[in-house]
Amino acid sequence: MTISLTVRLLALACLLALPPNVPAAGQAAPVGEAGHPAPSGAVKLWVLATDAHRKLVLDLNAEDFQVFENNRQQRITSFSPRAPEPLALGLLIETSRSRLYEPDPADWRPYSQMLHKLLRPGDRAFVTTFAEEVATPLARFTSDLGQLDSALQQTFSAPPKGTTGLYDAICALSEERFAGEPGRKALLVVSDSPDDYSFHNRLQTLERVRRAGVTVFSLLPWVDREGQPAFGAVQAAQLFAAETGGLLFLAFNRRMLAKDIDGIRIALTYSYAIEYTPSDIPRDGKYHAVRVKCVRHGVRLYTSQGYYAPDS
């Protein structure tokens, strides 16, 4: 069984310029999340599978997957074709003067439709903005769709202000909102301008995201613009998505924007849940690389690249 999932690819030059350890979108590399190990040492992975035509592959079994940690194969102890854990989803939307995307007040509706279709009983979300820093007080998780719709409407009606402090905003949310949250954690970042204000750099931000166990989905709303987005914005968006198991979307018009937002909903809905307990349970506080393979020919997997072990 397959479901179409539209994923926008960037110019080849942008992809080739990424660091060598960052997979390009569409390679057989991890989209999903390696969260913190449970007290038992078990590690949970959320994995998206596509075929050569970028359609979701939904008929895989546990026997179709192989998991490697630090290049050593691990035994899968739990498998589910649909992630059963509650979802904690954040929407972080740029409102700085640096952005080139000029949102229409009605642009909140595709995000609202995504939340209404996606959230199940037990799932929660928040909507917040950033310019030089993330909006304060920090938005809290809620299951109230009316509150989320109201926050979206306010976001797309607000005038732009300040410069772009994307990395600091992601760090603040990772440490103060996502850390300690149960279940699956995902952050949708809507931004089209490179960071020019943050105290934290790109790699420091990636570490905070990994430690919090957050999957980052990047959406560049390059709506009705000529040329390509700023290279720095593209490179950062690709890095966070590829390393944490998310996807990168690039929308050139409002119709494409709505399709991309729904593509994020589909990716979050149709992810496999895989759990394993490392053969040597790490307690060293270090980063451990994870790789997932599919034995079925022609299937590409997207999941997280690794996790930080507890330090005990």
N, C-alpha and C positions, 0 to 999 in steps of 0.2 A: 504493500500500500504506500502511495506517495502523496504528498501535499506540496504544492508549489510554494516556494519561499523565495521572494525577490531580494537579492543581496547585491548592492551596487558596488562594482569594482572601481578602484581608483586608477589613475594613469600609471602605467608600468614604471615610469621613472620614480614616482613616489614610493612604490612598493620596494623597488630595488635599493632605495636609499635607507631603508630601515636597518637597524643593527642586525648582525648576522644571526643572533639567537632569537629573533622575533619572526614568527612565521607569517607569510603573506596570506591575506584572506583567500580561502579556497584550497589551501594546502591541507594535507592530512595531519593537521595539528589541532591541539585542543581548542571549543566554545562551551562553556559551562562553568563550574566552579569547584575547586577543591577547598572545602571549608576546613575549619580547625578540626583536628582529630577529637573524637569523643573521649571521655575518660578511659574507655576500654582500649583506646588507640586506633579505633576504626576511622577510616578516612572516606568521606562521601564525595562522589564526583557526579556532576550533571553533564551529560554528553548529548550533543546534537549530531545527527547523521544525515548526510545528503548524498545523492548520486551525482553522476557527471553532469546532469542537467539542472543541478541545484534544486532538486525536489527532495523533500524530506523522506527518509527511509524509516518506516514505522514498524517493520515486521522482524526486527532483530531480536535475538535471544542472548542470554548471558554467555552461551558458548561462542557467540560471534565476536566477543570482545577479549582482548588481552591487555592487562594493566602492568606497567613497569614503573617501579620507583627506584631512582638512582640506577637505572639500567638492569634491575633485577625483577624478574616476573613475579607478580603477586597473585594470590588466590582470591577470586571474587567471592565474597560471603553473602552478598545481598544484591538483588537486581529487580528493577521495576521498569516497565515500558513507559510509564508516566510518573514524573516526580510527585510523590505523595505528600511531601513536606509542605508546611505553610510557606507562603511567599512574602518576603518583606521587600517592597519595591520603592525606590526613591526616584523622583523626577527632578533633575537639576537643570534649570533653564537659564541661559545667559540673558542678562538685561543690560549689558554695558553699552557705552557709546561706541565701543570698538567694533561691535558686531556689524556685519554688512546686510544680514537678513533683516528685512523690515516686516515684522509680523502684522498680519491683519487681526483685528479683535476677534474674528471668527475662527482663527487658527487653533483655538483651544479645543475645538470639537473633536478632531481625530484622537487627541490624547484622552479625552473623556470617553470616547467610544472604546478605546483600548482598555481602559480601566474597567469599564462596565462589563466587557466581554471576558476579561482576564481574571479578575479577582473572584475567588471562591470563598465560602465560609472559612474563616480562620486566617485568610490573607489580609495584609495591611499595606498601606502605601502612604507616601507623603509627597507634596509638591513644594519646591522651594526655588529661589532664584539666586543668582550671584552676579556681581560686578567685580569691584575690588576685593570683596569678601562675600561669603555666603550670607544670605539674609538672616538677621537675628531678630527675635529669638529663633533658634533652630526649629523648623517644622517637626511636628511629632507624627508618628505613625497613626493611622486611623483606618477603620473599615467603612467609614461613613462616606458613601459616594457623593452625597450632597456637599459635604465639606471639601472634598477633592475637586469637584466641579467649580465651586466658588473660588478656590485657590487658583485654579487654571484661568478662570475668567479675569481675575485680578492681575495675574501674571501677564496676560496678553493685552491688557489695557494700560499697563503701567508705562510711563515714559522711560527711555534709557538714561543711565547715569553711570559715571565712573569709568574706570578702565577694567581690564580683564585679569582677575586673580583666580583662574580655574584650579590650579594645583592646590592652593590653600583651601579652597572650597571643598574639594574632594577629600583632602586630609581631615578637615573638620567633621565632615559627615561620616567618614570611615571610623574615626575614633570616638565620636560623641553620639552617633545615631546607630550605626551598624554593629559596632563591637558589642558582643554579648547577645545579639539577637539570635533567636533559634531559627531553624529551618533554612531555606534558601534565601540568599540576599542578592539583590540586583540593583544597579544604579543606571538609569538612562540619562546621559549627558547630552544636552542640546546646545551646541555652541559652534560657531564658525570662525572664531578669531583666535590667534595664538596668545598664550599667556604672556603678559608684559608687566605683571605686578607682584606675583607671589613670592613669598619668602622660601617656600619649598621648591625644589626642582623636580623634574620629571621622574627620576629614579626614586627619590625619596617618597614621592606620591605613590608610585607603584608599590613600594614596600608597605605603606600604610594600607593600601587596598588589599594586598595579599594577606596581611596579618588579620584584617577584619573578615576575610573570606567573601569578598564582594565580587560579583560578575559585573563588568562594565559594558554597557551598550552605548556606542557613540553614534550620534545623529548630527550630520552637518547639513543644515538647511540652506543649501546654496540656491535659493529660489529666485528665478528670473535674473540671474547674474551671468555675465560673460566671463570667459576664462575659467580658472580653477581656484579653489580656496587657497589661502596662505599655506605654504608648505609646513610651517610649524604646527598649525592646527591639525593638518592631516596626519602628520607623523605622530603626534601625541595621541590622537584619537585611535589610530591603528595600533599603537603600542598597548594602550590600556585594554582594548578589546581583545587583541590576540593573546596577551599574557594571562588574562583572567577568564577567558572562555566566552567573551561576548562577541558581538558582531558590529561591524562598522557599516553605516548606511550614509549615502550621499544623495540628497534630493535636489533636483534641478528645477522642479516646479511644484505647485501645491498638490496636484494629483499624485505625483510621485511621493511627495511627503506623506500623504495619507496612507499610501500603500506601504511605505517603509515602516511607519508606526505600527501598522497592522502586522508587518513582518516580524517586528520585535515581539508582539503578542504571541504569534505562532511559535517563535523560537522558545519562548518561556513556557508555552503550553506543552509542546511535544519534545521534551527532553527526557532522555533515559536517566535513571538514577542507579548508579553503581557504587557499591561499598566494598571496601577491602580492609583487612588489618595487616599492616606491614609485617613482614617476616621478622624484622628486628624493630620493635616499636621504638621510635626515636623520642628522646626526652632532652634534646640538646639545644632547643630554641633556634635551630638553624633552618634554612630553606631547603626543602627536599623536592627535587625535580620529579615530575610525574609524566608519563607518556601512555596514551591509550591507542591501541591498534584494533582494526576490524579485520577479521579473517576473510570476510566476503569481498570478492573482487569488485573494485569500482566504487566502494563506499568511502566517503571522506568524513572524518570525525573532527569535532570542535569541542574542546573542553579546557579546563585550566591547565597551566603548565606546572603547577606544584603548590606547595603549602608550607607554612611555618609550623614546625613542631613545638609543643609546649616545652618550657624550660623548667625542669623540676630537679 
